[in-house]
Amino acid sequence: MGVYVFKKYFIIVCMLLVCGNIVATEIDYEKFPLSVYTGLQGKHHVQGIAVDKERGYIYFSFTTKLIKMDFKGNLIGSVEGLTGHLGCLTMNPEDGRIYGSLEYKNDVIGKGIAGENAAKRENAFYVAVFDPNKITRPNMSAEKDGIMNSVYLKEVVDDFEAVVVNKGKEFEHRYGCSGIDGMTFAPKVGKKGGKMLLYVSYGIYGDLKRSDNDYQVLRAYDTSKWGKYEKPLSQENMHKLGPTKCKDLYFVYTGNSDWGIQNLAYDPATGNTFAAVYKGKKREFPNYSLFMFDWSKKAKKMQLKGHEGKVVQKTIALASKGLYDEKSGVYGWYFNLGTTGLCPLGDGYFYISHPSSKPRQSCTAKLYKWTGAKDAPFQPVTE
């Protein structure tokens, strides 16, 4: 394929917490192609992308497999054999490994992947951790080739299986939890720099009959302590090794969105976190498809709207950018991309997924520049 390249130099000024010194670091961006095409991949659509800028690799999740490509569009390897839902991807800046959300459940999504076998197993939600250095050829096994470990998220299972009361009726799934999908590494909410935490966001069922599913839900984890939990996954005998509690639990009031956050991405250039969602259907909300979470403000404890009784939790504010709906107090954008891949590269540049399903599923990751404009928050880079 013909490859156009984009090269950007810039200076990052960062605060070092240890000595309080300000250090200017010049970063020479590698040559980013304007687009990378995956080739035809099968029946399951792309879910997320992650980029290793230093080594020149890009990773794509296709629901039941992970593929690794170089910036020239060459397939380096793939990890296959998953019978759960592999969703959003993110790279840990501390160790260079690829993290992805991994679901095993007996709802419509689980049955769409595993058929009736989904009903025969326990619900389980994991963070999948891939060693990218070991992905060296196509068709490697997620279970047998020592590429992937997994960490079980007990609290997500608890919320998924809980029964709650809302509007005087019983509903399954606390907060509307359908599992997990979007995830990203970011500093602690309200802090600049410091330790990077893993933020895992809930999928949310688009149930119009309840009012307690109008928040995006994020759990924050300190993965530096996960060595004792990481374990290869046997899909016939799934383990339950993982943290009993997350470091922090956060809520963001956006209005209900169908299946919650699909892609979550912390962007150092803006200092905020982006969330790409499928538009919701509740008429009392503007039903934006892109949100920016204000990471500069500390989370505030507040009573959650639409919940029965006293439910006080830490809430993150939306950035006061984009379109504003006065009735709901929600900011956001209408943007028809990003739900299947949204990856910040730095200096306001992103790779954004363009999925295709004809004749089989595929993806083209295209280079964009963040503008924040109300009508077009991202602009494609053309030269």
N, C-alpha and C positions, 0 to 999 in steps of 0.2 A: 504494500500500500504506500501511496505517496505520503510523506510525513512533513508537515510544516512545523517549525519549531518556534518556541517563544522563550526568550531568556531575559531574566530580570535580576538586576542587582539592587540591593537596598541595605540600609543600615537599621538594625534593630537595637534599640537602647533598652536594656532590661535592668531591673533593680535586683541586686543580689542580696538576699536576706541575711547571709552570714555576716558580712562586714558592712553592709549598707553602701557598698561601692556602686557606681554607675559605670558599666563597661560597654563600649561600642563594639559590636561584633558584625563583621561583614559577612554576609551570606551570599554565596554565588549559586543562584538557582540553576539546577541542571536543565537541560533542554527539554521542555515539556512539549509533546506533540499537541496540536490543536484537537486531535481526537485519537482514541484507541478503540478499535473494533474487536469484539470477542470472538466472532464467528458463531455459527449455529451451535446451540448448547442443549437442546432437548425440550421437554414439555413444561418445565417450571421456570417462571420468570425471574429476572434479576432482582435482588433484594437490597444490595448495598455494595459500596466500593471503598477500598482503602488504598492509600498510596505510600510507598516507601521512596521518598524523594532522593535520599542519599544513594540508594543502590539502583534506582531507576526501574522499580517494579510497581505494578498495579494489580490489585486483588479484587475479584468479583465473587459475590455470593449468588448462586443460582438455586436457592431454596434447599436443595439436597446435596449440593456440592460447592466446593471452593475452587476457583481457578486462579492461577498466577501467570501474569504476562509481563513482558518487558515493554518499554515505551515505544518500541518499533512494531508492536502488535504481534510478537511471537509468543506462542504458548510455551511456557516453561514447564508447567506441571499442573496437576489437579488432584484434589482430595475428594473422594467419592464414597458412596455407600451409606449416607445418612438417610434415616427414615423419619426424621423430625424436620422442623422448619428452621433453617439457618437464615437469619435475617440480616440486620444492619451490621456493618463491620467497622472497626476502628483499630488503629495501630497504637500500641503502648509506647510512648516516647522514651520510656525508661529502659525497656529491654528489646524493642523492635519487633515484638511478637504481635500477631493479628488476633484480635478478640472479636467474637461474634455472638449474637443472641441465638439460643438454640432451644426450641420448644418441642415437647412431646405431650399431646393432649388429645382428648376424645371428642372435640367439637368438630365443626364443619371443616376447619382448616386441617386438623389432624387426620380426619378421614379422607380428605382430598389428597393427602400425601401417602398415607399408609393403608388406606382402605379400611376394611372392617377390623384389621389388626389393631387399629388405634383404640378401639373400644376394649381391647383385651389387656391393656397395660395401664399402669398408674400414670397420672399426670405428673410431669416433671419439667422443670425449667433450669437451664444451665447457661453459664458463660462458657463458650468453647474457646480454647486457647490454642492457636496454631503456631508451630515453629516454622517460620518461612524458609529457613535455611535447609530444611529437610524436604521441602517440596521441589523435587528435581525432575520429575517425569509425570506424564499423564496417568490417570487411573490408579492413583495410590489410594490405599484403604484408610479411612478415618479411624478404624478400630485396630488394625493390625500393623501398620507401618510406623508407629511411634511418632506420628506427626501432631496429633491432637490430644490435649488433656481437657478436662471439664471440671467445673465447679458448680455445685448444686445450690440453688437459691430457695431456701425453705420458706421464707416470708412471702415470696411470690406465689408459691403453691398454696400457702395458707389463705391468701387473699382470693386466689382463683376458686378455691373450694368453699369459701365462706358463704353463708346465707345471711342477708341483712334485711332490715325493714326500711322501706322508703315509701312515703305517702300512704302509710298504713298497710302496705302489702309486702310480702316476702319476695326478695329477688336473690338469685344466685350471683356470686362474684362481687366481693367488696370493691368499692370504687368503680365497678364495671370492669374489673380486671379480666382481660382475655389472655394474659401472659405477658411476654416481653418482646420488644423489637428494637427500637432505637437505642444506641449507646455511643458514648464518647468519653474520652479522657479530658478532664478540665480541672482547673484549680478549685479550691473550696469556694462556694458561692460567697460573694462579698469580699474576696481577697484577690490581690494581684500577685501572681507567681506562687511559689511554694510548691508543696507536694501535689502531684497530679492524681486525682481520684477518678475512678471509673463510675460514670453515671449510667444507670440502666433504666430505661423508661418502659412504662406499661403499654401494652396494647389495651384498648378500651372498646368494649362492645358499644355499637351505635344503637342502644336501646332508647326509644323515644318516650317510653312510659315512665321513666324514672328521672329524678333530678340530681342524683348523687354521682353522676358520671360525667360531669362537665369540667373536670380538672384533668390536666396531664399530670401523671405521677412519676416521680424520679426517685430511685434509690441510689445512694452514693456508697461506694466501697473502696477501701484501702487495699489494693491488690498486692502491695509489698508484703503483706502477711498471708498471701494465699498459697505459698509453697506447700503448706501442710494439708491443703485441700485438693490440690490439682491431682487428677487421676484419669487414666485412660477410660473411655466410655465403652461399656458393653451394652449394646441396645437390647439385648435379651435379658440382661440382669443389671438394670440401671442403678448406680450408686446414689447415695444421699449425703455425700461428703461436701460440706460447705459451711459458710458462716451462719450462725443462728440469727444474727442481727446485722443489718447494714449500719454504716457509720452515721448516715443521715437520711431522712425521708422528706421529700419536698413535693409541693403541689403548685401548679400553675393554672390560673383560671383563663381558659381559652374558649370555653364552650365545648360540647361533645364533638368528637371527630371520629369518623368511622375507622375502627381498629387502632385508634391512638397514634402515637408518634411512630412513623415508619423509619425515618432517618433523623438522628440527633447528631449535631456536629458543633463542637466548640471551635470558634474562629479567633485565633490570637490577634488578628489584625483589628477587629472591632472590639475584642475583649468580651464578646457575648456568645451565646449558644443559639444555634438555629434548630428549628424543629419543622420537618416537612411531614404533612399529614394528608390523609384523604378527607375531603370536605365532609363536614357533618350535615345533618338534615334537620336540626331543630330550628324552627323559624324565629325563635327569640334571639338567635345569634347570627352574626354576619357569615359564619362558616368559611373563614379564611383557610387557605391551604399551606401557608407558610407563616411561622412566628419567629420572633427573636426574643429570647429570654435575657433580661438585664442582669448580667453577672457581676456588675459593679456594686450592687446594693445587697446588703445583708438580708437574709430571709427573715420575714416577719411572721410571728405566730398569730394566726387568725382563725376565727370560726369559719369552717368551710360552708359555702353557700349550698343550699339544696339538700343538706344532710339532716337526718333526724337527730334531735337532741344536741348535746354539746360535743362537737367534733373539732378540736383545735389542733392545727398542724402548722408546720413551717411552710410559708408560701413565698414563691419567687415572682417578682414583678415582670410584666412584659415591658420591653423597651418601648419608649414613646416614639416609635418610628412607623412609617408606612401609613396605611389607611386606619381610620379610627371610627369605631361604632359607638356613638354616644350612649345608646340605650344599654348596651352590655358593658361598656367600658373596656372593650377589647381592641387591641392593635394587631395588625397583621397585613398580609398581602394575599392576593389571588395569583398563584404561580403554578402552572400545570406540570412542573418538573420537580425533581428532588426526592420524591417518595421512594424511588428505587435506587438512589445513590446521590449523596451530597457530601463532597469531601473538600475541606479547605486546604489550600496549598501554601497560604501566606500572602501578605501584601494585597489582600482582597481578591485573590484568584481562587477558583474552585474548579474541580471536575464535577460535572453533573451528568447523571445517567440519562440516556435516551434509549428506552427499551423498544424492542420490536418482537412481534410474535409470528411473523410470516417469513419463510414457511415454518420455521421453528423459532423458539425463543433465542434472542441475542441481545446485545447491548453495545452501544457506542458511548463511551465516556467523552464528553466534549468540554473544552476549556471555556470558562466564563469569568467575567469580572463583576464583582459586587458594586452596585450603584446605590441601592436603597431607594430608588425612585418608586413612587406609589404605583405606577402602572407597569413598570418593568424593573424589578429589584436586581435582576442579573442581566448582563448583556453578553452575548457570545463574542469571543475573541476570534477575529477573522484573519489576522495577519500578525 
